């Protein structure tokens, strides 16, 4: 993919490049990319080739789009917490991510996962990966819990954070409260 994109970028700028090589790679990759970065690069190559078909002899100066945005819509799509949506401290929950633009090996080193505002014990484990989708296996931390109150799950890598609000409830023993009769 990168070779075709490079060829198209060079060619549209009049700095060499090979339109045929770019078109061959574009055709070979149609419908085959399974990552957000791959799909974004493919869309750029597609735009370059369409520009070339409309203006075969033209060149253009490439620039970043105004307003920016990202190629990957990184986020949490769900958390498996059983049928009743309640887990216990020490149980493993699977957290599903989409748009993971990073190498999963970076997560334990440069990021982390928290449940209900408490970091999970130990590093998250990548349980499955398909394209830009990851499933993390995380241990539920012990924390005073109100079984009726759902907790948030946060997955952070550097400055990027994905949040799933109200992901599940944690069954546990809340801090004991003194009874009014004991005073």
N, C-alpha and C positions, 0 to 999 in steps of 0.2 A: 504494500500500500504506500509506503513512504517513497519508494522510488517513483511510482507513477505521479504522486503528488509533487515531488521535487521536479520531475520533468515538466509537468504542467505549469508550475510556478515560474520556472526558468523561461519556458517558452513564451508565456503571456507577457513577461517583462522584456522580451527580446534579447535574452542573455543565453541563448543556446536552447537546450531542452529538446525534447522529442515528443511531439503531439501524438504520434502513432503509439509510442511506448505507453504514454499516459492513457490513451484510449483502450489499449489492450488490457492494462491492469484494471482499469475501471470496469470493463466488461467481465473480466475474470472474477472480480470480487462482488459483483451484483448479488445482493441478498445473502451474502456469506459472513458479514461482519457481526460480531456479537458483543462488542464493547462500545460504550458511549464515545470514547475517543476515536475508535475506528470508524464508527458511523459519522462522526463530525468531520473527520478527514476525508471520507468518501464524499460527503456533501460538498466540501470545498472543491474537490477534484471535479465533481459533477458540474458545479458552477463554472469552473474554468473551461471545461470542455464545451458547455453550452455557449459561453462567451466566444470561444474560438469558432464555433460553427456559425454564429451570427456575424462575426467580424473576423474573417480568416487572416487578414493581414495586419490587424491592429495589435498594439501592445498596450499594456496598462501598468500603472504603478500599484502594487498591492499595499493595502493598509489594513490595520485592525479595524473591525466594525466599531462605530460609535455606540455608546450605550453598553458595550461589552456583553456581559452574560457569560455563562460557562457552557462547555460542551456536555458536561455531565450533571444531571439532576440528582445529586447524591442524597439519599434519604433512607429511612427505615420503612419497610413495607409491612412489617408485622413481627410479632413475637409469639412463639408457641408456648402457651401456659395451660394447656389442658382444657378440657371441656368447660369447666366452671370458671376459667380465667384466674385461678388462684394457685400460687406455688408456695413452697416452704423454703426458708433459708437453707442453703446447701444443695438445693436441687439445681439441675442444669436447665436453662432455657435457651432455646434457639432464637436468635435475632436475625431477621432477614433484611439485607441491604440491597439497594439498587443503585446503579450509577457509581459504583466503586471505581474510581479513577486511579487508585494507588495500588502498589504492590502489597498484598496482604501481610507480608513479612514486616512492613513498616508499622503496622498497628500496635504490636506489643512494645515496640521500641519508642515510637513517637506519639502514641495515642492511648486510648483506654476506653473502658465502658463503665458507666455508672447506672445503678438502679435506685430510684428514689433518692438521688443525690449522694449515694454512697458508692465509692469505687468497688467494682466486683473483686473478689479475692482471686489473685493470680491473673495472668494475661488471658485475653480472649483467645479462643482456639477457632481457627477456620475449619468448620465442619464440612463445608461444601463450597464449590466455586463453579460458576458457569458464566463465561463472558464477564460482564461487569456486575454480576449478581454474586453476593457472598452470603453464606449463612455462618454466623458465629455461635459457638457454644459457650455460654457464660454461666458462671456459678452465681446464684442469687445470694447477696450478702445478708447477714443478720442485721436487722434494724427494728426498732420498735414499730410495730405495724398496727394499723387499724384495718382489719379485713375488708371494711366497706370502702376504704379509700384506695383508688388505683394509684399506682406509681408510674413515673416516667422512666423511659430507658433512653440513655444518651450514649452515642458512639462518637468519640472525638479523635481526630487525627490532625495534629498541628492546630491551625486556627479554624479548621472546618469541623462543624458539629452537626450531626443528624439527631433528631429528637422524635420519639414516639410518645406522645402524651397519653397518660392513662392506659399504659400497655397491659398491665395485669395487677392483681392484688397479691399481697404477701400475707400468708397466714402465719401468725407468730404470737408470741406473748408480749403484749404491750407492757410498758413499765408499770409496776404495781402502784396503785394509787391508794393512799390511806383512806380507810372507810371513815365516814363522818362519826360513827359510833365509837371509834377508837380514840378520838381526841378527848 
